[in-house]
């Protein structure tokens, strides 16, 4: 039986579900990477997507940034 390709969303969800837990330092690093990824996605979305979708992506980006700053503060022993 041949391997049937999975949709990209399923691949991403499976990789998240089956990963080991990250340290707080690693989680902060990943959240920082996501911030950069969101910036690229938002740039593309502003050109190719509806305003509503762009607004939803902006909200997700803001939530990720809040998580990043919180993790960064904990990892580096800083008060928010």
PyMOL commands that set and color helices and strands:
alter all, ss='L'
color gray80, all
select helices_A, chain A and resi 8-17+24-48+51-75
alter helices_A, ss='H'
color red, helices_A
deselect
rebuild
show_as cartoon
